[in-house]
Amino acid sequence: MIALTHAPLGIEVLRRGIIFIDLAVAQIAGLGLLIGNIFIHDPSPWLIQFIALSYAIGSGLAFRKIEKTMPKHQEAVIGCAFVLAASLAFLLLADHPHGGDEVKYLLSGQMLFVTWIDVAKHAPIYAFILLAWFSRPQVRNNMGFYLLFALAITSSVQLVGVYVVFASLILPALAAVHAERPHVTAWFCGITALLSGITIATVFDQPAGPLTVLGYALVATIIRIVMRSNGRGVRKMER
């Protein structure tokens, strides 16, 4: 679900040149998750979801405003928002008995512990995003992009953590920069990286999140090398 949904979103992020927005929105959504779990006694999962989504949508609307009013400094503001949200998360967990584990789970996720119930809960969200994205291309412009982006990141950060969210958005998009069919290339990169990372993590009993990030980097690099080699071969044949 994440590979299919993040590929088109990542391509759009790269096109807009707002690379750090995924890190910032993911971290802010994660901050909302922490606040809900810490300050609300025995919260329902839907309430936690609503809080995290509110934080993500609020940040998306704020970044949209910055895009209009401060386009030259947008990346700087987004980067500052990420650092601020991360610092607040660390402060909230400073005295938490399991603060170190909570930070680790927020950043690198708990992919091997995602249940089929979690998949069923988030699947309609990803399906809606993909349907809206490809059936109504106009939704990608202006506010629609930020709302769909916030919706996707809110689910993804709960399933795979901040690091995998960033990798799954940017690395497939980078792999597909010069591809004739960028979405297909980005989907192939994402699916291959995720399956490889999870398989290796399961077989060798290692953290799935970091291995998946490494998988994304390796697969994206191989795709770029292969595409560059093919491009050179085509140019030689044309000569």
N, C-alpha and C positions, 0 to 999 in steps of 0.2 A: 504493500500500500504506500509506504513511504517513498520507495524508489519511483513508482509510477507518478505520484503526486508532486514530488519535489523536483523532478526533472524540468517540467515546464516552468515552474516557479523560479528555479535557479537560473534558467536561461533568461528570464525576464529581469531578475536581479542583476545579472551580468550586463544585460543591455542597458539598464538604467545607471549602472556604475555605482550602485549602493551596496557594496559587497558586505559590509558589516551589519546590515539591517537584520540578517538572519540571526547572527549572534546576539544582537541587542534584544530583538523581540523574544527569542528563546529564553534569554536570561531573565527578562522582565516577566514572561509567563511563569518561569520557574519561581521567581520571587513571589508571585501571586499564590502559587501552590504552597510555598513555605508559610506565608502569612496565614493562609486559611487553615493549615494543619496546626500551626503553633497557637494561634489566638482564638480559635473556635473549638470549643469542647465537643468531641465526638461529632465532627461534621459529616454530612452525607457526601458521597462521591459527586453527586450532581452539583452540590453547593461549591465544592472545591473546583469542579470544572468551570462553573460560572465565574468564580473569582479569577481563576487563571485566564479565562477567555476575556474578561473585562480588562485585565491588565494588558493583555496582548493587543486587543482592539484599541484601547486608549493609547498605547504607544504607537500603533499604526497610524491613528488619526493625527497624533502629534508629529510624526515623521512626514506625513503628507503635508501638514501645514508648513513644516520647515522646508520641504521641497519647493514650495511655492514662494516663501518669503526669504529663504537663505540658501539658494541652490548651490552656491560656491562653497558653503561651509557645512553642507548636509552630512557628508561623511564624518567630519570632525565631531559634530553633535551626536551622531549615531554611536560613534566610538565612545564618547563620554558617557552616553546613556548606558552602554554595556558595562563600563567600569563602575559606574554608580550603582547599578542594579546588583552586580556581583559583590561589591563592597557591602551593600545593605544585607545581602544574603549571608555573608560571612559574619556580620555583626549579629544578626538574628540567631545564628547557630553557635555563637561563641560559647555560651553557657549550656548549650543543649548536650545532654548526656551522650547522644549519638550524633553529634554535630558533624564529625569527620565523615561518617558514613553517609549522612544526608547530602553533604556537599559532593561526595564521590558519586552518589546515585544521580544527583542533579546534572552533573557534568558528563559523566560517562554512561549513565543509564543502567538499566537492569534488563537487557534485551532477552536473556535466557529465561527470565522469570515472567515474561509477558504471557498471559493466559489467553485461551480462545475466547473467554468472556471479554477481555480487553479488546481483542481484535474485533469482535462483534459490535462492541460499543462504539469503536472509532471508525469502523468501515463505512457507515453511512455518511460520515463527515467527509472522508476522502472521496467517496463516490460523488457527493454533491459538488465538491470543488472541481473535480475533473469534468463533470458534466457542464458546469457553468463556464469553465475555462475554454472548452472546445466548442460548445454549442452557441455561446454568445461571446465572440471575441472582444466585443466592446467593453465587457466587464473587466478586461485587463487594464483598462485606462483609468487614470486618476484614482478615485476612492475605492473602486471595486478591487483593484489589485491589493491594496493594503488590507482590506477586510478579509479577502480570501487567504491572503498570506498569514494574517494573524490567526485565522481559524485553523489553518494547517499546522502552524508552529505550536499552537496550544496542545493539540493532540500529540504531535511528534515528540515534543520535549518530555512528555510523560512516558512515552514508550521507549525512547532510545537515548535521551539525554542531549545536552547542548552541543557536545562535540560532534556527534554523529549527525545532528541536524545541520550544522554548518557544512560538514563534509558532503552530505548527501545533496545539498543545494548547489554548492560552488564547484566541486570537482567534476561531476558529470557535465555541468555547463561548460567548464573549461575544456573538457575532452571533446565537446561537440562544436567548438567555436567555428571551425572551418569545414564541418561536415555538410554534405549535401542534404541530409535528412537529420537535422540536429536533435529532434525529439527522440527519434529511434536510437541514435548514438548515445544520448544521455540516458535513456531507459536501459539500454544494454549495459552501460557502465555501472549504473546504480544497482541493477538486479544482480549482476555478476559479483560486484563488490560485497553486497549484503550477504548473498548466499555463501560466498567464500569465507567472509569474516565469521559468520555464525557457525559454519561447519568446522572451521579450524578451532574456534573457541570451545565448541562442544567436544571435539575429539581430544584436545590437549588440556581441557579444563582451565582455560585462560579467560580473562575479561573480554566479553564480546564487543563492547563499545570501542576500546582502543584498537583491537584487531580489525574491526570494520572500517575505522578511519584509515588505517594503514592499507586495507584492501582497496578503498576508494582511491587513495593516492597512487597505488601501484597500477590498478586497472586504467585510471585516467592517463597515467604516463605512457603505458603501453599503447593505448589507443592513439595518443598524439604522435608517438614514434611511428606507428604503422601508417597513419594518415600522411605524415610528412614523407615517409619513404615512398608511398604510393604516388604522392604529388610530384615528387622528383622523377619517378618513373614515367609519369604521364608527360611531363615537360620534355624529357629526353626523347620520347616517341614523337612528340609534336615537332621537335627540331629535325 
